[in-house]
Amino acid sequence: MNGILVINKEKNYTSRDVVNILTKIFSTKKIGHTGTLDPLATGVLVICIGRYTKLVSEITSYDKEYVAEIKLGIKTDTGDITGSIIDKKNYEITKEQINKVLKSFLGKSIQTVPKYSAVKINGKKLYEYARNNEIIELPKREIEVKNIELLNFENDIIEFKTTVSKGTYIRSLIEDICESLGTVGTMNNLKRTKQGCFDIINSYSIEDVKNKKYNLVDIEKILNYPVYNLKEEELKKVLNGAKIQLNDIYSNKVILKYSGEIIAIYQKEFDIFKPYIMLKTS
């Protein structure tokens, strides 16, 4: 089986759990996800199956949209509501203040990776250091907040929506937001609503998949690259990974097809196209 499937992940499942379940359903080990969601989080988890696992890194780089909740007044060791409380602080905050602070995070910035994350340092995941109470310098990375807006503020809960670049940790963003508000807070809830053009509206639950009530994604619509139908002599070159000349293709990338089947995605290099992702090799 080859294709892309958009799962609506439920709470209390890791992304790896979802992959393991789908591995059994589809009877293949060639399955990968394109961006980890914590067990607390729900929403869009894009799954690549079979030959399309070669698109994992491409799709992982897409921007992601989230709806998140902040619980004000408490800070936890994990950065979310599942952790142990390590700090408490009173607050007096208005909607106007929240809006102003949220907008201040628009654009590029440097973010510290949370200690409870799967990022590896010296071959070991950060959360493993944290669980063993081992102190290690946390890595920093450049992120970009492309959109952020307040959805609701009631009692001690702030709900907001944001679109962010690859590698952005919402738990860390929440801690930074709370610091700017002069208080502490923790992530109370998180839903990924989009990843690139993959929308939660077009996602499926694990039960849907078990009951065969799902559709695979039309990759041509998602990638939005021009399509070139190969001639037989060109097909042989492409299957061998050779560069080819394509006239009248002005896009940087192109989908190559033969007899209705996607063979490869090629990328332009000067005036010739070379392999970018091979989806069929024989």
Order of alpha helices (4+ residues) and beta strands (2+ residues): beta-alpha-beta-beta-alpha-beta-beta-beta-alpha-beta-beta-beta-alpha-beta-beta-alpha-beta-beta-alpha-alpha-beta-alpha-beta-beta-beta
